[in-house]
Amino acid sequence: MAIIDVVKFDGLKSRDWIVYKHPSDQLVLGTQLTVKEGQVAIFMKDGKIADIFEPGRYTLTTDNLPILRGLVNIPFGGTTPFPAEVYFLNTLTKLDIPWGTADPMQIIDPKFKVKLRVRAFGQMGMKLSNYKTFYSELIGAMPQSEAVNYEKIYDFYRSLIIQKVKVIISGMIINDQISALEIQPRLEEISDKVREKITEEIAKYGLDVTTFYVQSISFPDEDFAKVNKILEDQAAFDIMGDKNYVMKRSFDVYQDAARNESGVSGAMAAGGMGIGLGAGMMHSMQSQMPNPMMGMQGQAQVSQTAKCPSCGAENPMSSKFCSTCGKPMVVKKITCPGCGAQVDEGSKFCNECGMSLVPKVCECGAELPLGSKFCNNCGKKVD
């Protein structure tokens, strides 16, 4: 390669570059070095940093490169050619580095009790803070090419950043009992927490995290449809009142059952399904009208009722759903993984041993079965 007497770098068209290696490595004492604003130049000889030059114009001599005298035996003031690598580093702040969680966090929404596949997206800013550490710890270990851009640097930190984002967001939703639909006002708080967690690790390699923003937290439309249906039902309940809403739901279930079957068997199936709902519906309507038949008949009727386990309302013995709150008359049981006791489904704690029955979520985002000691997705031990 030809000997050059001027070394400079005018910059790439894109500002995405962070390291640029000068194509020539044949220099002589007296070579003119120009370092522009927003750059520093690093001289390398045999894998060692000879010197770092801030913005300015320099004439290379053994005065400003004293290490060369021992490395290549150049006499003071000599013009013997010597090989050396020159790297230009971009010291400007890069503010628009995008990041995102390609794999969703699977979380049970604490308010709506449905599984949501949550993703987060945003951007961050980086800036070189320690040139020598950056080159020695990070760039020196990468395959050498003419230029290195910020995308390659982000790839190096991708796993760290995404892990911290998932842990903080899932922890806030689960531990603070914040619905995924209500987390948008907390984006600034989440951003600050993630930046705090990743800054120390990234600083080990000579970089500073200048900004970190979580711009959006979202989930697929089909997941939102589940939540939207719950919100619509809640709005109908608030407008119609509990008894009218339960009556409407009873008619809807009866109508759907009949529509989904055909012929006589369909009518019988629908009729069978509607026995409990019909009884509850009739009881609801009768309770709103004056009953002239009192006394012994009323006492016999009371003796043939059962209390709803959810709201305590009296219902006919044959009822499958409560005519007041619409919930099942028979509560399903689950087995406590701690003591084996039978506990009502939906309980947060075992009423025998006090063990928490709320499903846990691993740091990787996977939902863990009750009693799990290790994550069946990533294998990590569960606290």
C-alpha positions as CSV (number, residue, x, y, z in Angstrom):
1,M,0.0,0.0,0.0
2,A,1.3,3.5,-0.9
3,I,2.7,5.7,1.8
4,I,0.4,8.6,2.6
5,D,1.2,12.0,4.2
6,V,-2.3,13.2,5.0
7,V,-4.7,11.3,7.3
8,K,-8.3,12.6,7.7
9,F,-11.9,11.4,7.6
10,D,-14.6,13.6,6.2
11,G,-17.4,11.4,7.6
12,L,-19.9,9.1,6.1
13,K,-23.2,10.3,4.6
14,S,-25.1,8.6,7.4
15,R,-24.5,9.6,11.0
16,D,-25.0,6.0,12.1
17,W,-21.3,5.2,12.1
18,I,-19.4,5.0,15.4
19,V,-16.0,3.7,14.3
20,Y,-14.2,4.2,11.0
21,K,-10.9,2.5,10.2
22,H,-8.6,4.5,7.8
23,P,-7.8,2.4,4.7
24,S,-4.1,3.1,4.7
25,D,-1.7,1.9,7.4
26,Q,1.6,3.1,5.9
27,L,2.7,6.4,7.5
28,V,5.8,8.4,8.0
29,L,6.9,10.9,10.6
30,G,5.7,14.3,9.3
31,T,2.3,12.9,8.1
32,Q,-0.5,15.5,8.6
33,L,-3.4,14.3,10.8
34,T,-6.7,16.2,10.8
35,V,-9.4,15.3,13.4
36,K,-12.7,17.1,12.9
37,E,-15.2,18.2,15.5
38,G,-17.2,15.3,16.7
39,Q,-14.3,12.9,16.2
40,V,-11.3,11.5,17.9
41,A,-8.5,9.5,16.3
42,I,-6.8,6.5,17.9
43,F,-3.4,5.3,16.7
44,M,-2.8,1.5,17.0
45,K,0.5,-0.3,16.7
46,D,0.8,-4.1,17.2
47,G,-2.5,-4.1,19.1
48,K,-1.5,-1.3,21.4
49,I,-2.9,2.2,21.6
50,A,-0.1,4.6,20.7
51,D,-2.1,7.8,21.3
52,I,-5.5,9.4,21.1
53,F,-6.0,12.7,19.3
54,E,-8.8,15.2,20.0
55,P,-10.2,17.5,17.3
56,G,-7.4,19.6,15.7
57,R,-4.5,19.4,13.1
58,Y,-1.3,17.6,14.0
59,T,2.0,16.8,12.4
60,L,3.0,13.3,13.5
61,T,6.4,13.3,15.3
62,T,8.0,11.2,18.0
63,D,7.1,14.0,20.3
64,N,3.4,13.3,20.1
65,L,3.9,9.6,19.3
66,P,6.7,8.7,21.6
67,I,5.7,5.0,21.8
68,L,6.7,4.6,18.1
69,R,10.4,5.1,18.9
70,G,10.5,1.9,20.9
71,L,8.2,0.0,18.7
72,V,9.7,0.6,15.2
73,N,13.2,2.0,16.1
74,I,12.5,5.4,14.4
75,P,15.3,7.9,15.1
76,F,14.2,11.3,16.3
77,G,13.3,13.4,13.3
78,G,13.6,10.4,10.9
79,T,11.3,9.8,7.9
80,T,11.3,6.0,7.8
81,P,7.9,4.6,6.8
82,F,6.2,2.7,9.5
83,P,2.9,0.7,9.6
84,A,0.2,1.9,12.1
85,E,-3.6,1.7,12.1
86,V,-5.7,4.8,12.5
87,Y,-9.3,4.6,13.8
88,F,-11.7,7.6,13.9
89,L,-14.4,7.5,16.6
90,N,-17.7,9.4,16.4
91,T,-18.1,11.4,19.6
92,L,-21.5,12.9,18.7
93,T,-24.6,11.7,20.6
94,K,-26.8,9.2,18.7
95,L,-30.4,9.8,19.9
96,D,-32.5,7.7,17.6
97,I,-31.4,4.1,18.2
98,P,-34.7,2.0,18.0
99,W,-35.4,-1.0,20.3
100,G,-38.3,-3.4,20.7
101,T,-39.4,-6.7,22.2
102,A,-39.7,-9.1,19.3
103,D,-41.1,-11.8,21.6
104,P,-44.1,-10.8,23.7
105,M,-44.4,-10.9,27.4
106,Q,-47.4,-13.2,28.3
107,I,-49.1,-11.7,31.3
108,I,-52.4,-12.3,33.1
109,D,-54.0,-8.8,33.3
110,P,-54.7,-8.2,37.1
111,K,-57.9,-6.3,36.4
112,F,-59.6,-8.2,33.6
113,K,-58.1,-11.7,34.4
114,V,-57.3,-12.5,30.7
115,K,-53.9,-13.4,29.2
116,L,-52.3,-10.6,27.2
117,R,-49.3,-10.8,24.9
118,V,-47.6,-7.5,25.7
119,R,-44.9,-5.9,23.6
120,A,-42.9,-2.7,24.2
121,F,-41.2,-0.3,21.7
122,G,-39.1,2.8,22.0
123,Q,-35.7,4.5,21.2
124,M,-32.6,5.3,23.1
125,G,-29.5,7.6,22.9
126,M,-25.8,6.7,23.3
127,K,-22.6,8.6,23.4
128,L,-18.9,7.7,23.7
129,S,-17.6,8.5,27.2
130,N,-14.3,6.6,27.5
131,Y,-12.6,6.2,24.1
132,K,-9.8,3.9,25.3
133,T,-12.1,1.6,27.2
134,F,-14.6,1.5,24.3
135,Y,-11.9,0.4,21.8
136,S,-10.1,-2.0,24.2
137,E,-13.2,-3.7,25.6
138,L,-15.6,-3.7,22.7
139,I,-14.3,-2.8,19.3
140,G,-11.0,-4.7,19.6
141,A,-13.1,-7.9,20.1
142,M,-15.2,-7.4,17.0
143,P,-14.3,-8.5,13.5
144,Q,-12.5,-5.6,11.9
145,S,-14.1,-3.8,8.9
146,E,-13.8,-0.3,7.5
147,A,-16.8,1.0,9.5
148,V,-18.9,0.0,12.5
149,N,-22.4,1.4,13.0
150,Y,-24.6,1.9,16.0
151,E,-26.8,-1.0,14.9
152,K,-24.0,-3.4,15.6
153,I,-23.4,-1.8,19.0
154,Y,-27.1,-2.2,19.9
155,D,-27.0,-5.9,18.8
156,F,-24.3,-6.4,21.4
157,Y,-26.6,-5.0,24.2
158,R,-29.9,-6.2,22.8
159,S,-30.4,-9.1,25.3
160,L,-29.5,-6.9,28.3
161,I,-31.9,-4.1,27.3
162,I,-34.9,-6.4,26.4
163,Q,-34.4,-8.4,29.6
164,K,-34.6,-5.3,31.8
165,V,-37.6,-3.9,29.9
166,K,-39.5,-7.2,30.3
167,V,-38.7,-7.6,34.0
168,I,-39.7,-4.0,34.9
169,I,-42.9,-3.9,32.8
170,S,-44.2,-7.3,33.9
171,G,-43.2,-6.6,37.5
172,M,-45.2,-3.3,37.5
173,I,-48.3,-5.0,36.0
174,I,-48.3,-8.0,38.3
175,N,-46.8,-6.6,41.6
176,D,-48.5,-3.2,41.4
177,Q,-51.7,-4.7,40.0
178,I,-51.8,-2.3,37.1
179,S,-53.9,-3.3,34.1
180,A,-52.0,-3.3,30.8
181,L,-54.6,-0.8,29.5
182,E,-53.8,1.6,32.3
183,I,-50.0,1.5,32.1
184,Q,-49.5,4.3,29.5
185,P,-49.3,7.0,32.2
186,R,-46.4,5.1,33.8
187,L,-44.2,5.1,30.6
188,E,-41.9,7.9,32.0
189,E,-41.4,6.0,35.2
190,I,-40.7,2.7,33.3
191,S,-38.2,4.5,31.0
192,D,-36.3,5.9,34.0
193,K,-36.1,2.5,35.7
194,V,-34.8,0.8,32.6
195,R,-32.2,3.5,31.9
196,E,-31.0,3.2,35.5
197,K,-30.7,-0.6,35.2
198,I,-28.7,-0.7,31.9
199,T,-26.5,2.4,32.4
200,E,-24.0,0.7,34.7
201,E,-23.6,-2.3,32.5
202,I,-23.2,-0.3,29.3
203,A,-20.7,2.2,31.0
204,K,-18.3,-0.8,31.5
205,Y,-17.6,-0.6,27.8
206,G,-17.0,3.2,27.6
207,L,-20.5,4.2,26.5
208,D,-23.1,6.5,28.2
209,V,-26.9,6.0,27.9
210,T,-28.0,9.6,27.3
211,T,-31.7,8.9,26.8
212,F,-34.1,5.9,27.0
213,Y,-37.7,6.1,26.1
214,V,-40.5,3.6,26.2
215,Q,-42.8,5.0,23.5
216,S,-45.6,2.4,23.5
217,I,-46.8,-0.8,25.2
218,S,-49.2,-2.7,23.1
219,F,-50.8,-6.1,22.5
220,P,-52.5,-7.8,19.5
221,D,-56.1,-6.9,18.4
222,E,-57.4,-10.3,19.3
223,D,-56.2,-9.9,22.9
224,F,-57.8,-6.4,23.0
225,A,-61.1,-7.9,21.8
226,K,-61.3,-10.0,25.0
227,V,-60.8,-6.9,27.2
228,N,-63.2,-4.9,25.0
229,K,-65.9,-7.6,25.5
230,I,-65.5,-7.4,29.3
231,L,-65.7,-3.6,29.2
232,E,-68.9,-3.7,27.1
233,D,-70.5,-6.2,29.5
234,Q,-69.6,-4.0,32.4
235,A,-71.1,-0.9,30.8
236,A,-74.3,-2.9,30.1
237,F,-74.4,-4.0,33.7
238,D,-74.0,-0.5,35.0
239,I,-76.7,0.9,32.7
240,M,-79.3,-1.9,33.0
241,G,-78.8,-2.9,36.7
242,D,-77.9,-6.3,38.0
243,K,-81.3,-8.1,37.7
244,N,-82.2,-6.8,34.2
245,Y,-78.6,-7.6,33.0
246,V,-78.8,-11.2,34.4
247,M,-82.2,-11.7,32.7
248,K,-80.7,-10.5,29.4
249,R,-77.7,-12.8,29.7
250,S,-80.0,-15.7,30.4
251,F,-82.0,-15.1,27.2
252,D,-78.7,-14.7,25.2
253,V,-77.4,-18.0,26.4
254,Y,-80.7,-19.8,25.7
255,Q,-80.9,-18.2,22.2
256,D,-77.3,-19.1,21.3
257,A,-77.7,-22.7,22.5
258,A,-80.8,-23.1,20.3
259,R,-79.1,-21.4,17.3
260,N,-76.0,-23.7,17.5
261,E,-78.0,-26.9,17.4
262,S,-80.6,-28.2,14.9
263,G,-83.9,-30.0,14.9
264,V,-85.5,-31.7,17.9
265,S,-82.2,-32.5,19.5
266,G,-81.3,-28.9,19.3
267,A,-84.5,-27.9,21.0
268,M,-84.0,-30.5,23.7
269,A,-80.4,-29.5,24.2
270,A,-81.3,-25.8,24.4
271,G,-84.2,-26.7,26.7
272,G,-81.9,-28.7,29.0
273,M,-79.3,-26.0,29.1
274,G,-82.0,-23.4,29.9
275,I,-83.7,-25.3,32.8
276,G,-81.4,-23.7,35.4
277,L,-81.3,-20.3,33.6
278,G,-85.0,-20.3,33.1
279,A,-85.7,-21.1,36.7
280,G,-83.4,-18.4,37.8
281,M,-85.0,-16.0,35.3
282,M,-88.5,-16.8,36.5
283,H,-87.4,-16.4,40.1
284,S,-86.0,-13.0,39.3
285,M,-89.3,-11.9,37.6
286,Q,-91.5,-13.3,40.4
287,S,-89.4,-11.5,43.0
288,Q,-90.4,-8.2,41.4
289,M,-94.2,-8.9,41.5
290,P,-96.5,-9.1,44.6
291,N,-97.3,-12.7,45.6
292,P,-100.8,-13.3,47.0
293,M,-99.9,-16.9,48.0
294,M,-98.2,-16.7,51.4
295,G,-98.1,-18.9,54.5
296,M,-97.5,-22.6,54.2
297,Q,-96.8,-22.5,50.5
298,G,-94.3,-19.8,51.0
299,Q,-92.5,-21.7,53.7
300,A,-92.4,-24.8,51.5
301,Q,-90.9,-22.8,48.7
302,V,-88.2,-21.3,51.0
303,S,-87.2,-24.8,52.1
304,Q,-86.4,-25.7,48.5
305,T,-84.0,-22.9,47.8
306,A,-80.2,-22.7,47.9
307,K,-77.9,-19.7,48.7
308,C,-75.6,-18.4,45.9
309,P,-72.0,-19.0,47.1
310,S,-71.0,-15.6,45.5
311,C,-73.6,-13.1,46.7
312,G,-75.8,-15.1,49.2
313,A,-79.0,-14.6,47.3
314,E,-81.7,-17.4,47.5
315,N,-82.3,-19.4,44.3
316,P,-84.4,-22.5,43.4
317,M,-82.5,-25.8,44.1
318,S,-82.4,-26.6,40.4
319,S,-80.6,-23.3,39.5
320,K,-77.3,-23.6,37.8
321,F,-76.7,-19.8,37.8
322,C,-77.6,-17.2,40.3
323,S,-80.6,-15.0,39.3
324,T,-79.1,-12.0,41.2
325,C,-75.4,-12.0,40.2
326,G,-75.4,-14.5,37.3
327,K,-72.5,-16.5,38.7
328,P,-72.5,-20.3,38.8
329,M,-74.3,-21.9,41.8
330,V,-71.5,-24.5,42.1
331,V,-68.0,-23.2,42.7
332,K,-65.2,-25.2,41.1
333,K,-62.5,-26.4,43.4
334,I,-58.7,-26.5,42.8
335,T,-56.1,-28.4,44.8
336,C,-53.5,-26.3,46.8
337,P,-50.0,-27.5,45.7
338,G,-48.7,-26.8,49.2
339,C,-51.0,-28.8,51.4
340,G,-53.4,-30.6,49.0
341,A,-56.5,-28.9,50.4
342,Q,-59.5,-28.2,48.2
343,V,-59.9,-24.4,47.6
344,D,-62.4,-22.4,45.7
345,E,-61.3,-21.6,42.2
346,G,-60.1,-18.0,42.0
347,S,-58.9,-17.8,45.6
348,K,-55.7,-15.8,46.0
349,F,-54.6,-17.8,49.1
350,C,-55.1,-21.3,50.5
351,N,-57.5,-21.1,53.5
352,E,-55.6,-24.1,55.1
353,C,-51.9,-23.3,54.8
354,G,-52.0,-19.7,53.5
355,M,-50.0,-20.4,50.3
356,S,-50.4,-17.9,47.5
357,L,-52.4,-19.2,44.6
358,V,-51.8,-16.3,42.3
359,P,-50.0,-17.5,39.1
360,K,-46.4,-16.3,38.9
361,V,-44.7,-15.0,35.8
362,C,-41.0,-15.7,35.1
363,E,-38.6,-13.0,34.1
364,C,-38.7,-14.5,30.6
365,G,-42.5,-13.7,30.5
366,A,-43.7,-17.3,30.8
367,E,-46.7,-18.0,33.1
368,L,-45.7,-20.6,35.7
369,P,-48.0,-23.4,37.0
370,L,-48.7,-23.2,40.7
371,G,-46.0,-24.8,42.8
372,S,-43.3,-24.5,40.1
373,K,-39.7,-24.4,41.3
374,F,-38.2,-23.9,37.9
375,C,-39.5,-22.1,34.8
376,N,-40.6,-24.6,32.1
377,N,-39.7,-22.1,29.4
378,C,-36.2,-20.9,30.3
379,G,-35.3,-23.2,33.2
380,K,-34.6,-20.4,35.7
381,K,-35.2,-21.2,39.3
382,V,-38.3,-19.6,40.7
383,D,-38.0,-17.6,43.9
